[in-house]
Amino acid sequence: MMTPNEIVAMCRIDDPRSFRLKDHDPAWAGDDDVPKSDRKQFAKDVLSQDVSELAEAQEKLYASNTWSLLILFQAMDAAGKDSTIEHVMSGVNPQGCQVFSFKQPSVEELDHNYLWRYTRATPERGRIGIFNRSYYEEVLVVRVHPDLLQAERIPDAKINDDFWNDRFEDINALERHLSRNGTRILKFFLNVSKKEQRKRFLKRLEDPAKHWKFSAGDLPERARWDDYMKAYEEAIRATSTKWAPWHVVPADHKWVTRAIVARTIVQAVEALKAQYPKVDSEQREAIERAKKQLEAGDDD
């Protein structure tokens, strides 16, 4: 069976020039010679261990107040973004983590450049920021529906290949700037199959408690599946960099998705080598005085 780190490496797009989405199986579930039940238990064990390790690593990240971590999730509807965030970050102290879900831009946001509303939500030092959808919507949804660009009122905009290449260049420059200034960036595309999306949509429709998750626009968007896959492939190929690599994560089995995402995040935080701040001699003396005072009950 592959090790967790080997699985992460398999999902990371290190050579975007040769990247093809069809080479990544949404239903991947591990080694074929290992029974599915064993693979599932393996993934659950990995997730449980990594959730615990992430809680400790995040505490060091928060205490050191040097690095920040920005995690981006992109996917088609019903790929499991919400549940993945919920399970993977379940052990993290909310004080050190922020989650943003970007909906339709407001009038104020449309009065700024398209990256403005995202950059103002990037995490400060010591914190983990999660974008449930992100500025990549501007080269995905907007590319599939270019009429949305009318609301952005970009002067003399010509919507052609050069326009989208310029946006890829903008995004790479932003991520390079963030990386240079202490923000580690992880990008996840949860790769769900069209067949699995259909099953999950039907499950939502059959369960009254999940009806709120279904939108009238879900099926028209599903009808543009091929357009979205093309947009994702081109975006990933153009923006998977050394400083902000993409990870294409199999999403047909949620237990696989969660385990891979958790291991990737833990691996990234540990690589930052965040440590608790060192206590100098003056602070140690103050700690000893406070300890003696409390033990003696002098503050009662």
N, C-alpha and C positions, 0 to 999 in steps of 0.2 A: 504493500500500500504506500502511496506517495506520502511524504511528510507534509505537514501544514505549510512550511516555507516553500516547498516545491510546488504546492498548489498555487500559492500566491504568485510565484514566478511564472507559472503557466498562464495566469490571467493578466499579468502586466504586459503592456504593449511597449516593448523595448525597441522594436524596429517598425515604426509606423509606416514606412515606405512600402512594406510588403503586407500591411494589414488588410485583411478581408474579413468582413463580418461573418460570412458563410463558413469560415474555418473554425468558428467558435460555436460549439454545440450548446444550446440553451438547456438541454436535458442532461448534461454531463453529471455523473454521480460518483465518480471515482474509478478505481480499477475494475475491469470487467470480471476478473477472477475472484473478487471478493463479494460475497452475498450482499444484497441491498440492505438487509437488516443490520449487518455489521458496519457497512458504510455509514448508515444513518446514526448508529450509536457512536461511531468514531467522530462524526461531525458534531454531535451533541456534546461529547466530552471535550472536544476542542473549544467549542463555544463557551462552555461553562468555565473552563480554565482561563480562556482569554478575557472573558468578562471580568473575572477576578483580577487578573493581571493588569487589565486596562484601568481599573479603579485605582490601583496603586500607582501606576505610571502617570495617570492624570493628576493625582495629588502632588507628585513631584513636579510635574509640568506647571501646575498652579503655583506651587511654593517658590519655584526658581524664577518665575516671572520674566523669562527671557524669550522663549519660543512660543509661538501659537500654532495651532493646527486647524487648517480649513479642509473640511471634508465635503465633497460635492457628490450628490446622487442624481443621476439622470436615468430615465427609463420610460418605456411606454406605460400606459395606464394598466393597473393591476399587476405590475411586476413585483410589488412587495416592498416599495421604498419605506413606507410608514412602519410596517412591522419589523423590517430590518433595523431601522433606527431605534425602535422601541426595545428590541431584544439585545442588540449589541451594546447600547448605551445604558442598559438597565442598572448597572452598578456604579455609574459615574455620578459624582456629586453635582447636582444641578447648578451649584454656585460657580462651577468652572466650565459649564457647557451651555451653548446657545444654539437653538434650532430656529431656522428661518424658512418659511414656505412662501415662495414668491407667486403671487396671483397676478391678475391683470393689472398693469401699471396704472397708477393714479394720475390725475391731471398734473400734479407737482412733479412726479417722476418723469412724465413725458416732456416736461419743460427742460429736462437735463439730458445729457448724453446717455446712451443706452446702458452704460456700465455704472452709472452714478448710484442707482439704488442698491446695487450689489456691493460696491466698494465701501459704502457707508455702513454695511452690516458685517464687514470682515472682523474676525475676532481680535481682541487686544491680547497683549502678551500674557502668557500663562493660561489661556483659555482654548477650548475646543469649539470651533464654530461649524455648524452643519447647515448646508444649503440643500433643502428638499426641493429640487429643481434650482436652476442657477442661471447665470448669464449665458450659458450654452443654449438656453431657450431662444436666444436671439439669432442663433444660426441653425436652429432645428425647427421649432414651431413657426417662427417668422419666415424661415426659408420655404417651408411647405405652404405657408399662407402669406405670401409677400404683400397682400393688401393691408396687412397689419402695419406695414411700414408707413402708411399714410399718416397714422396718428403720431409718428415720431417727427414729422415735418423736417426732414433732413434736406438742407438746401442742395438743389441740383443733383440729387441722387439718381444714379443710373443703376438699376437692379440687374447686374450681370455677374459673371464669374469674378471679375475684379472686385466687385462690391463685397462678396462673401470672403474672398481671400484677404481683403483689408480687415474684415472683422476677425478672421483667424489671427492675423498679425497683431491686432489690438489686444486680443485675449492672451496671446503668448507673451506680449510685452507686459501686460498687467500681472500675469502669474510670475514672470521673471522678477519684476519689481517686488512683489510680495515675498518671493523666495529669498531674494537678496537681503531683505529687511527682517527676516526672522519668522516668516510664516511658511510652515511645511504644508504642501498641498497634496491631497489625495483625491482622485477622481474615479468614481465608480459608475459604470454603465451596467445596470441590471438587465441582463440579456434574456428576456422571456420570449418564448415562441408564440406565434399567432394562435396555434392550437391551444396552448395553455391559457392564453389570455381569454379565449372564448369560454373555456371551462370556468375560469374565475368570474367572468361577467355573469354567466348563468347562475353560479352559486350566489352572487350578490342579489340577483333578481328573485331567486327562490327563497331567500332569507329576509323577512321583513326588517330585521334588525340591521341589515346592511343596505337597505334601499337608498339611504342617504348618500352612499358612496357612488351611486350610479348617476351619470349625467346624460341628458338628452344628446349631448355632443359626443359621447363616447363612441357610438357606432359610426358616425361620419368620419371621425378621426381614425377609427380602425380600418375604414375603407381606403385610407391613404397610407396603409402599412408600408408598401414598397417605397413610397416617397420618403417616409420617415427613415427607413433602413438605409436608403442612399444618403440622406442627410447625416445620419449618425456615423456612417462609415467615413464620409469625407471629413466630418468634424474631428473624429478621433484620429484619423490619419494626419490631419494638419496640426493638431494641438497636443499630441502625446509627446512630451519632452522629458529630458533628464530631470528637470526641476519640478515638473508636474505631470507625471505619467498617468495614463489611463489604465484602469483595470476593467476588463470585460468579464463580468461575473455570471456564471450560469444561474438562471433564475427560475427554471421550471420546478425546482425543488427548493423550498424555502430554507430547509435545514442546511443545504449546501451553501446557499447564498449567505446566510448569517455567519456560518463558520468561516468562510473565506474572507468576508468583510472584517470580522472581528480579528482574525489573525493578521490581516494586512495593517489594520490600525495599530495593533499592539506592536508589531514589528517596526512601524514608522516612529511611534512614540519612543520606544526603547532606543532607536538609533539616534535620537536627539540627545541621549545621555543626560537628561535633566536630573539635577540633584537638589536635595534640600539645602537651603542656604547655610553656610558655615557659621558657627557661633564663635565670636572672638572672645578673648579673655575677659574683657569688661562685661560682656553679656553673661558669660558663665558665672562671674562673681555675683551679678545681679540675680541670677537664677538661684544660686546657693543661698543668698540672703532671703529671697522670697520663700524658698523651701523651708528654711529654719523658722521664719516668722509664722508660716502657716502651721508647721508642726508644733510650735509653742503655743499656738492659739492667741497670738498677740493682736490679731486683727478683729477679734470678737467684740 
